[in-house]
Amino acid sequence: MARNVYEAMFILDSNRFSRDPDGISGQLAETIQKFGGEILVSRLWEERRLAYPIKGQRKGTYWLIYFRLDALQLATFRRECEINETLLRYLFLKVDPRIVEALVSHAQSAPVPAIAPPDAAPVAVAAAAAVGATNEIDDEGEV
């Protein structure tokens, strides 16, 4: 049986993820391990507004996982993802064995974005506008 390395991108329900981030991400890892898989990297990618609503959700949290799994178990794992209510969408890609180490090391070294509380964005925009207003440059190039 061939054990391949896969890259999985999951779009999670942001509301559920914000209430229990460790539980949701741990649930994905447990599911992979339940089918005999080995997690290489599991990390938050980002949270963003979706291009169109998926299952009534307008925002999604993207979670990236690199894992090693028996090729015959992938179909069973896909079925488990389909019935998971926390997952809005998912995508699996088989990684070429020649680039596995480079992808995994890059995913481990990339900075993890912080997810801001919903009320933080307007405050940050207002603060940035206030700072920008005080640093205007006049016609002679002076501040």
Order of alpha helices (4+ residues) and beta strands (2+ residues): beta-alpha-alpha-beta-beta-alpha-beta-alpha-alpha
